[in-house]
């Protein structure tokens, strides 16, 4: 079976999915509209529509069709990562369990960040959820570590204590809560596309769940952060988006 060439396609993912290489994607990342019922835009003029006149029923029908279109692209032991926020992440989990089965669950990754905006009626909602499900039991998982800060140096001989200038720490297994800064307009990485995801987030996800040479597909690729991260990590990549402006942005980033 020939390997697909890296590409970014403009069109409806539900239609194009049937024309893409079947059974070859090692990781599919999906960052669809979040059911905000708003036209997402910013000062640069880039925008996409996240309005659903039919309400939740219309949105869930779209989400179900997207997941059903994506699964045949997975390899026998590939993984699918669905990125949503508080509005629909619980519905996404239900749809994934319906499609893959509860036993296919791998992780619920919480991406925590600090941005402006809040409410006097509830706590600040400053995290997204990435549900990771496997298409088979032999999926790739690369254990990683993170710094675990210590109040002071301990005298344990069997624990390596390090110091990076900010205080002592040990290395412990990476948790499923990732504190990674959200992008702001003054960051070099920012290209002006609404809801653009940081490369640090995408790199960590790709490194955890794929090996070099793997095929990473993003069927709602937006400005192409997933594809840029995959290329930088030595993975193959494939992107689709229904927004022609987003595809142009993604191709521009990938050309540099």
Phi and psi in degrees as GROMACS dihedral restraints (atoms count N, CA, C in turn):
[ dihedral_restraints ]
;  ai    aj    ak    al  type     phi  dphi    fc
    3     4     5     6     1   -71.7    20    10
    4     5     6     7     1   148.3    20    10
    6     7     8     9     1   -85.2    20    10
    7     8     9    10     1   135.1    20    10
    9    10    11    12     1   -67.4    20    10
   10    11    12    13     1   145.1    20    10
   12    13    14    15     1   -78.3    20    10
   13    14    15    16     1   145.4    20    10
   15    16    17    18     1   -57.2    20    10
   16    17    18    19     1   131.3    20    10
   18    19    20    21     1  -160.0    20    10
   19    20    21    22     1   159.5    20    10
   21    22    23    24     1  -125.4    20    10
   22    23    24    25     1   122.5    20    10
   24    25    26    27     1  -110.2    20    10
   25    26    27    28     1   142.8    20    10
   27    28    29    30     1  -101.0    20    10
   28    29    30    31     1   123.9    20    10
   30    31    32    33     1   158.1    20    10
   31    32    33    34     1  -178.6    20    10
   33    34    35    36     1   -76.4    20    10
   34    35    36    37     1   120.7    20    10
   36    37    38    39     1   -59.2    20    10
   37    38    39    40     1   -33.9    20    10
   39    40    41    42     1   -65.4    20    10
   40    41    42    43     1   -29.4    20    10
   42    43    44    45     1   -86.9    20    10
   43    44    45    46     1   -47.3    20    10
   45    46    47    48     1   -69.3    20    10
   46    47    48    49     1   -25.2    20    10
   48    49    50    51     1   -58.0    20    10
   49    50    51    52     1   -33.9    20    10
   51    52    53    54     1   -72.1    20    10
   52    53    54    55     1   -17.4    20    10
   54    55    56    57     1   -99.2    20    10
   55    56    57    58     1    -7.5    20    10
   57    58    59    60     1   -84.1    20    10
   58    59    60    61     1   161.5    20    10
   60    61    62    63     1   -58.9    20    10
   61    62    63    64     1   125.0    20    10
   63    64    65    66     1   -86.7    20    10
   64    65    66    67     1   142.2    20    10
   66    67    68    69     1    69.2    20    10
   67    68    69    70     1    25.6    20    10
   69    70    71    72     1  -121.9    20    10
   70    71    72    73     1   -15.9    20    10
   72    73    74    75     1   -75.9    20    10
   73    74    75    76     1   127.5    20    10
   75    76    77    78     1   -85.2    20    10
   76    77    78    79     1   -27.3    20    10
   78    79    80    81     1  -147.2    20    10
   79    80    81    82     1   126.2    20    10
   81    82    83    84     1  -111.8    20    10
   82    83    84    85     1   122.3    20    10
   84    85    86    87     1  -106.8    20    10
   85    86    87    88     1   129.2    20    10
   87    88    89    90     1  -122.0    20    10
   88    89    90    91     1   119.9    20    10
   90    91    92    93     1  -123.1    20    10
   91    92    93    94     1    70.5    20    10
   93    94    95    96     1   -78.2    20    10
   94    95    96    97     1   176.3    20    10
   96    97    98    99     1   -52.3    20    10
   97    98    99   100     1   148.9    20    10
   99   100   101   102     1   -97.6    20    10
  100   101   102   103     1     6.4    20    10
  102   103   104   105     1    67.9    20    10
  103   104   105   106     1    43.1    20    10
  105   106   107   108     1   -80.5    20    10
  106   107   108   109     1   -18.6    20    10
  108   109   110   111     1    59.3    20    10
  109   110   111   112     1    37.9    20    10
  111   112   113   114     1  -135.7    20    10
  112   113   114   115     1   157.6    20    10
  114   115   116   117     1   -85.1    20    10
  115   116   117   118     1   111.9    20    10
  117   118   119   120     1   -76.4    20    10
  118   119   120   121     1   122.0    20    10
  120   121   122   123     1  -149.4    20    10
  121   122   123   124     1   166.1    20    10
  123   124   125   126     1  -145.0    20    10
  124   125   126   127     1  -173.7    20    10
  126   127   128   129     1   -67.8    20    10
  127   128   129   130     1   -17.7    20    10
  129   130   131   132     1   -78.0    20    10
  130   131   132   133     1   -14.2    20    10
  132   133   134   135     1    97.9    20    10
  133   134   135   136     1   -13.6    20    10
  135   136   137   138     1   -69.0    20    10
  136   137   138   139     1   143.8    20    10
  138   139   140   141     1  -160.1    20    10
  139   140   141   142     1   162.4    20    10
  141   142   143   144     1  -149.9    20    10
  142   143   144   145     1   158.6    20    10
  144   145   146   147     1   -96.4    20    10
  145   146   147   148     1   124.3    20    10
  147   148   149   150     1  -123.8    20    10
  148   149   150   151     1    42.8    20    10
  150   151   152   153     1  -106.0    20    10
  151   152   153   154     1   139.6    20    10
  153   154   155   156     1  -130.9    20    10
  154   155   156   157     1    92.4    20    10
  156   157   158   159     1   -57.0    20    10
  157   158   159   160     1   -30.1    20    10
  159   160   161   162     1   -85.1    20    10
  160   161   162   163     1     6.2    20    10
  162   163   164   165     1    72.3    20    10
  163   164   165   166     1  -156.5    20    10
  165   166   167   168     1   -60.2    20    10
  166   167   168   169     1   -37.2    20    10
  168   169   170   171     1   -60.7    20    10
  169   170   171   172     1   -42.3    20    10
  171   172   173   174     1   -66.2    20    10
  172   173   174   175     1   -42.9    20    10
  174   175   176   177     1   -63.9    20    10
  175   176   177   178     1   -45.2    20    10
  177   178   179   180     1   -66.5    20    10
  178   179   180   181     1   -33.0    20    10
  180   181   182   183     1   -63.2    20    10
  181   182   183   184     1   -42.6    20    10
  183   184   185   186     1   -62.2    20    10
  184   185   186   187     1   -46.9    20    10
  186   187   188   189     1   -62.6    20    10
  187   188   189   190     1   -41.7    20    10
  189   190   191   192     1   -63.1    20    10
  190   191   192   193     1   -43.6    20    10
  192   193   194   195     1   -65.8    20    10
  193   194   195   196     1   -36.7    20    10
  195   196   197   198     1   -64.5    20    10
  196   197   198   199     1   -45.2    20    10
  198   199   200   201     1   -65.7    20    10
  199   200   201   202     1   -40.0    20    10
  201   202   203   204     1   -67.4    20    10
  202   203   204   205     1   -32.4    20    10
  204   205   206   207     1   -74.0    20    10
  205   206   207   208     1   -31.6    20    10
  207   208   209   210     1   -77.4    20    10
  208   209   210   211     1   -37.1    20    10
  210   211   212   213     1   -58.1    20    10
  211   212   213   214     1   -42.2    20    10
  213   214   215   216     1   -61.4    20    10
  214   215   216   217     1   -16.2    20    10
  216   217   218   219     1   -79.6    20    10
  217   218   219   220     1   -16.6    20    10
  219   220   221   222     1   -72.4    20    10
  220   221   222   223     1   145.7    20    10
  222   223   224   225     1   -70.3    20    10
  223   224   225   226     1   174.1    20    10
  225   226   227   228     1   -58.2    20    10
  226   227   228   229     1   -29.1    20    10
  228   229   230   231     1  -127.0    20    10
  229   230   231   232     1    27.8    20    10
  231   232   233   234     1   -74.2    20    10
  232   233   234   235     1   170.7    20    10
  234   235   236   237     1  -124.4    20    10
  235   236   237   238     1   149.4    20    10
  237   238   239   240     1  -119.9    20    10
  238   239   240   241     1   130.0    20    10
  240   241   242   243     1  -116.6    20    10
  241   242   243   244     1   116.4    20    10
  243   244   245   246     1  -105.8    20    10
  244   245   246   247     1   119.6    20    10
  246   247   248   249     1  -105.8    20    10
  247   248   249   250     1   116.7    20    10
  249   250   251   252     1  -141.8    20    10
  250   251   252   253     1   175.9    20    10
  252   253   254   255     1  -119.5    20    10
  253   254   255   256     1  -163.8    20    10
  255   256   257   258     1   -59.1    20    10
  256   257   258   259     1   -22.4    20    10
  258   259   260   261     1   -68.8    20    10
  259   260   261   262     1   -35.0    20    10
  261   262   263   264     1  -143.4    20    10
  262   263   264   265     1     4.5    20    10
  264   265   266   267     1   -61.4    20    10
  265   266   267   268     1   -35.3    20    10
  267   268   269   270     1   -67.8    20    10
  268   269   270   271     1   -37.6    20    10
  270   271   272   273     1   -67.4    20    10
  271   272   273   274     1   -37.4    20    10
  273   274   275   276     1   -61.9    20    10
  274   275   276   277     1   -41.0    20    10
  276   277   278   279     1   -61.5    20    10
  277   278   279   280     1   -42.4    20    10
  279   280   281   282     1   -61.2    20    10
  280   281   282   283     1   -44.2    20    10
  282   283   284   285     1   -65.8    20    10
  283   284   285   286     1   -38.3    20    10
  285   286   287   288     1   -66.2    20    10
  286   287   288   289     1   -40.5    20    10
  288   289   290   291     1   -67.0    20    10
  289   290   291   292     1   -35.8    20    10
  291   292   293   294     1   -64.5    20    10
  292   293   294   295     1   -39.1    20    10
  294   295   296   297     1   -81.5    20    10
  295   296   297   298     1   -44.6    20    10
  297   298   299   300     1   -99.8    20    10
  298   299   300   301     1   -24.2    20    10
  300   301   302   303     1    97.8    20    10
  301   302   303   304     1   145.5    20    10
  303   304   305   306     1   -58.4    20    10
  304   305   306   307     1   -30.7    20    10
  306   307   308   309     1   -69.9    20    10
  307   308   309   310     1   -12.4    20    10
  309   310   311   312     1   -84.7    20    10
  310   311   312   313     1    -5.0    20    10
  312   313   314   315     1   -63.5    20    10
  313   314   315   316     1   134.2    20    10
  315   316   317   318     1  -113.7    20    10
  316   317   318   319     1   -54.4    20    10
  318   319   320   321     1  -153.2    20    10
  319   320   321   322     1   151.1    20    10
  321   322   323   324     1  -112.7    20    10
  322   323   324   325     1    99.4    20    10
  324   325   326   327     1   -88.1    20    10
  325   326   327   328     1   129.2    20    10
  327   328   329   330     1  -103.5    20    10
  328   329   330   331     1   118.6    20    10
  330   331   332   333     1   -96.8    20    10
  331   332   333   334     1   110.0    20    10
  333   334   335   336     1  -102.1    20    10
  334   335   336   337     1   139.3    20    10
  336   337   338   339     1  -149.2    20    10
  337   338   339   340     1   169.5    20    10
  339   340   341   342     1  -122.9    20    10
  340   341   342   343     1   115.9    20    10
  342   343   344   345     1  -134.2    20    10
  343   344   345   346     1   171.8    20    10
  345   346   347   348     1   -73.4    20    10
  346   347   348   349     1   172.7    20    10
  348   349   350   351     1    92.6    20    10
  349   350   351   352     1   144.7    20    10
  351   352   353   354     1  -170.0    20    10
  352   353   354   355     1  -166.5    20    10
  354   355   356   357     1  -149.6    20    10
  355   356   357   358     1   151.4    20    10
  357   358   359   360     1   -88.8    20    10
  358   359   360   361     1     0.8    20    10
  360   361   362   363     1  -112.2    20    10
  361   362   363   364     1    -9.7    20    10
  363   364   365   366     1  -159.5    20    10
  364   365   366   367     1   165.1    20    10
  366   367   368   369     1   -63.6    20    10
  367   368   369   370     1   154.1    20    10
  369   370   371   372     1   -65.2    20    10
  370   371   372   373     1   128.9    20    10
  372   373   374   375     1   -91.6    20    10
  373   374   375   376     1    90.1    20    10
  375   376   377   378     1  -123.0    20    10
  376   377   378   379     1    52.8    20    10
  378   379   380   381     1  -156.9    20    10
  379   380   381   382     1   152.2    20    10
  381   382   383   384     1  -114.1    20    10
  382   383   384   385     1   165.6    20    10
  384   385   386   387     1  -122.5    20    10
  385   386   387   388     1   134.1    20    10
  387   388   389   390     1  -118.2    20    10
  388   389   390   391     1   108.8    20    10
  390   391   392   393     1   -87.1    20    10
  391   392   393   394     1   125.6    20    10
  393   394   395   396     1  -112.2    20    10
  394   395   396   397     1   122.0    20    10
  396   397   398   399     1  -124.6    20    10
  397   398   399   400     1   146.6    20    10
  399   400   401   402     1  -106.2    20    10
  400   401   402   403     1   143.6    20    10
  402   403   404   405     1   -83.6    20    10
  403   404   405   406     1   -10.8    20    10
  405   406   407   408     1  -165.2    20    10
  406   407   408   409     1   163.8    20    10
  408   409   410   411     1   -72.8    20    10
  409   410   411   412     1   -16.1    20    10
  411   412   413   414     1   -99.6    20    10
  412   413   414   415     1    38.4    20    10
  414   415   416   417     1   -70.1    20    10
  415   416   417   418     1   159.5    20    10
  417   418   419   420     1   -80.7    20    10
  418   419   420   421     1   132.6    20    10
  420   421   422   423     1  -141.8    20    10
  421   422   423   424     1   121.1    20    10
  423   424   425   426     1  -106.0    20    10
  424   425   426   427     1   105.2    20    10
  426   427   428   429     1   -58.5    20    10
  427   428   429   430     1   142.6    20    10
  429   430   431   432     1  -134.2    20    10
  430   431   432   433     1   170.8    20    10
  432   433   434   435     1  -125.4    20    10
  433   434   435   436     1   164.2    20    10
  435   436   437   438     1  -143.7    20    10
  436   437   438   439     1   163.7    20    10
  438   439   440   441     1   -76.4    20    10
  439   440   441   442     1   132.5    20    10
  441   442   443   444     1  -114.6    20    10
  442   443   444   445     1   108.5    20    10
  444   445   446   447     1   -70.2    20    10
  445   446   447   448     1   143.8    20    10
  447   448   449   450     1  -115.1    20    10
  448   449   450   451     1   148.5    20    10
  450   451   452   453     1   -69.4    20    10
  451   452   453   454     1   -31.7    20    10
  453   454   455   456     1  -162.3    20    10
  454   455   456   457     1   173.5    20    10
  456   457   458   459     1   -71.1    20    10
  457   458   459   460     1   129.5    20    10
  459   460   461   462     1  -101.0    20    10
  460   461   462   463     1   161.1    20    10
  462   463   464   465     1   -98.1    20    10
  463   464   465   466     1    23.1    20    10
  465   466   467   468     1   -71.2    20    10
  466   467   468   469     1   132.7    20    10
  468   469   470   471     1   -85.5    20    10
  469   470   471   472     1   -18.7    20    10
  471   472   473   474     1   -98.6    20    10
  472   473   474   475     1     8.0    20    10
  474   475   476   477     1  -124.7    20    10
  475   476   477   478     1   125.0    20    10
  477   478   479   480     1   -81.7    20    10
  478   479   480   481     1   117.4    20    10
  480   481   482   483     1  -103.0    20    10
  481   482   483   484     1   128.1    20    10
  483   484   485   486     1  -113.1    20    10
  484   485   486   487     1   167.6    20    10
  486   487   488   489     1  -144.7    20    10
  487   488   489   490     1   124.7    20    10
  489   490   491   492     1  -108.7    20    10
  490   491   492   493     1    16.3    20    10
  492   493   494   495     1    96.1    20    10
  493   494   495   496     1   -22.6    20    10
  495   496   497   498     1   -97.7    20    10
  496   497   498   499     1     2.7    20    10
  498   499   500   501     1   126.0    20    10
  499   500   501   502     1   171.3    20    10
  501   502   503   504     1   -73.6    20    10
  502   503   504   505     1   151.6    20    10
  504   505   506   507     1  -157.8    20    10
  505   506   507   508     1   162.3    20    10
  507   508   509   510     1  -119.5    20    10
  508   509   510   511     1   166.4    20    10
  510   511   512   513     1   -99.5    20    10
  511   512   513   514     1   126.5    20    10
  513   514   515   516     1  -127.2    20    10
  514   515   516   517     1   165.7    20    10
  516   517   518   519     1   -60.3    20    10
  517   518   519   520     1   140.0    20    10
  519   520   521   522     1   -61.1    20    10
  520   521   522   523     1   130.0    20    10
  522   523   524   525     1   -85.3    20    10
  523   524   525   526     1   176.2    20    10
  525   526   527   528     1   -94.2    20    10
  526   527   528   529     1    11.8    20    10
  528   529   530   531     1  -113.1    20    10
  529   530   531   532     1   115.4    20    10
  531   532   533   534     1  -111.2    20    10
  532   533   534   535     1   116.3    20    10
  534   535   536   537     1   -95.0    20    10
  535   536   537   538     1   100.3    20    10
  537   538   539   540     1  -130.2    20    10
  538   539   540   541     1   130.2    20    10
  540   541   542   543     1   -61.3    20    10
  541   542   543   544     1   135.5    20    10
  543   544   545   546     1   -73.2    20    10
  544   545   546   547     1   156.9    20    10
  546   547   548   549     1   -76.5    20    10
  547   548   549   550     1   143.6    20    10
  549   550   551   552     1  -124.6    20    10
  550   551   552   553     1   163.1    20    10
  552   553   554   555     1   -63.7    20    10
  553   554   555   556     1   -20.4    20    10
  555   556   557   558     1   -93.2    20    10
  556   557   558   559     1     6.4    20    10
  558   559   560   561     1   -88.3    20    10
  559   560   561   562     1   143.0    20    10
  561   562   563   564     1   -60.8    20    10
  562   563   564   565     1   -33.0    20    10
  564   565   566   567     1   -70.7    20    10
  565   566   567   568     1   -23.5    20    10
  567   568   569   570     1   -65.5    20    10
  568   569   570   571     1   128.5    20    10
  570   571   572   573     1  -113.3    20    10
  571   572   573   574     1     3.0    20    10
  573   574   575   576     1    91.7    20    10
  574   575   576   577     1     9.1    20    10
  576   577   578   579     1   -92.7    20    10
  577   578   579   580     1   132.2    20    10
  579   580   581   582     1   -60.0    20    10
  580   581   582   583     1   141.4    20    10
  582   583   584   585     1    60.6    20    10
  583   584   585   586     1    26.0    20    10
  585   586   587   588     1   -60.1    20    10
  586   587   588   589     1   132.8    20    10
  588   589   590   591     1   -93.0    20    10
  589   590   591   592     1   145.5    20    10
  591   592   593   594     1   -72.3    20    10
  592   593   594   595     1   145.4    20    10
  594   595   596   597     1   -60.6    20    10
  595   596   597   598     1   -34.0    20    10
  597   598   599   600     1   -59.8    20    10
  598   599   600   601     1   -38.6    20    10
  600   601   602   603     1   -66.8    20    10
  601   602   603   604     1   -47.9    20    10
  603   604   605   606     1   -66.8    20    10
  604   605   606   607     1   -38.8    20    10
  606   607   608   609     1   -62.5    20    10
  607   608   609   610     1   -43.0    20    10
  609   610   611   612     1   -64.0    20    10
  610   611   612   613     1   -42.4    20    10
  612   613   614   615     1   -62.7    20    10
  613   614   615   616     1   -45.1    20    10
  615   616   617   618     1   -67.0    20    10
  616   617   618   619     1   -41.6    20    10
  618   619   620   621     1   -65.8    20    10
  619   620   621   622     1   -35.6    20    10
  621   622   623   624     1   -67.4    20    10
  622   623   624   625     1   -38.9    20    10
  624   625   626   627     1  -118.4    20    10
  625   626   627   628     1    10.4    20    10
  627   628   629   630     1  -144.3    20    10
  628   629   630   631     1   163.2    20    10
  630   631   632   633     1  -109.6    20    10
  631   632   633   634     1   161.0    20    10
  633   634   635   636     1   -52.4    20    10
  634   635   636   637     1   139.3    20    10
  636   637   638   639     1    90.7    20    10
  637   638   639   640     1   -10.7    20    10
  639   640   641   642     1   -68.1    20    10
  640   641   642   643     1   158.1    20    10
  642   643   644   645     1   -97.0    20    10
  643   644   645   646     1   121.5    20    10
  645   646   647   648     1  -109.9    20    10
  646   647   648   649     1   124.2    20    10
  648   649   650   651     1  -117.6    20    10
  649   650   651   652     1   142.7    20    10
  651   652   653   654     1  -133.8    20    10
  652   653   654   655     1   111.3    20    10
  654   655   656   657     1   -89.2    20    10
  655   656   657   658     1    -2.0    20    10
  657   658   659   660     1  -135.2    20    10
  658   659   660   661     1    60.1    20    10
  660   661   662   663     1   -74.1    20    10
  661   662   663   664     1   -13.1    20    10
  663   664   665   666     1    52.8    20    10
  664   665   666   667     1  -130.1    20    10
  666   667   668   669     1   -81.2    20    10
  667   668   669   670     1     1.6    20    10
  669   670   671   672     1    95.0    20    10
  670   671   672   673     1    19.4    20    10
  672   673   674   675     1   -58.6    20    10
  673   674   675   676     1   -41.8    20    10
  675   676   677   678     1   -60.7    20    10
  676   677   678   679     1   -42.3    20    10
  678   679   680   681     1   -70.1    20    10
  679   680   681   682     1   -41.0    20    10
  681   682   683   684     1   -63.6    20    10
  682   683   684   685     1   -43.0    20    10
  684   685   686   687     1   -64.2    20    10
  685   686   687   688     1   -44.2    20    10
  687   688   689   690     1   -61.4    20    10
  688   689   690   691     1   -45.2    20    10
  690   691   692   693     1   -61.3    20    10
  691   692   693   694     1   -43.4    20    10
  693   694   695   696     1   -64.8    20    10
  694   695   696   697     1   -24.7    20    10
  696   697   698   699     1   -98.1    20    10
  697   698   699   700     1     9.3    20    10
  699   700   701   702     1    77.5    20    10
  700   701   702   703     1    25.0    20    10
  702   703   704   705     1  -101.8    20    10
  703   704   705   706     1   158.1    20    10
  705   706   707   708     1   -82.7    20    10
  706   707   708   709     1   159.4    20    10
  708   709   710   711     1  -146.6    20    10
  709   710   711   712     1   155.5    20    10
  711   712   713   714     1  -151.6    20    10
  712   713   714   715     1   125.2    20    10
  714   715   716   717     1  -127.8    20    10
  715   716   717   718     1   150.6    20    10
  717   718   719   720     1  -140.6    20    10
  718   719   720   721     1   140.3    20    10
  720   721   722   723     1  -153.5    20    10
  721   722   723   724     1   145.9    20    10
  723   724   725   726     1   -83.1    20    10
  724   725   726   727     1    -8.7    20    10
  726   727   728   729     1   -97.5    20    10
  727   728   729   730     1   113.0    20    10
  729   730   731   732     1   -61.2    20    10
  730   731   732   733     1   -35.1    20    10
  732   733   734   735     1   -63.9    20    10
  733   734   735   736     1   -41.7    20    10
  735   736   737   738     1   -64.4    20    10
  736   737   738   739     1   -41.7    20    10
  738   739   740   741     1   -61.6    20    10
  739   740   741   742     1   -40.5    20    10
  741   742   743   744     1   -62.1    20    10
  742   743   744   745     1   -42.0    20    10
  744   745   746   747     1   -62.8    20    10
  745   746   747   748     1   -45.5    20    10
  747   748   749   750     1   -61.8    20    10
  748   749   750   751     1   -44.4    20    10
  750   751   752   753     1   -64.7    20    10
  751   752   753   754     1   -35.9    20    10
  753   754   755   756     1   -65.5    20    10
  754   755   756   757     1   -43.4    20    10
  756   757   758   759     1   -64.9    20    10
  757   758   759   760     1   -39.6    20    10
  759   760   761   762     1   -73.9    20    10
  760   761   762   763     1   -17.7    20    10
  762   763   764   765     1   -82.4    20    10
  763   764   765   766     1   -11.2    20    10
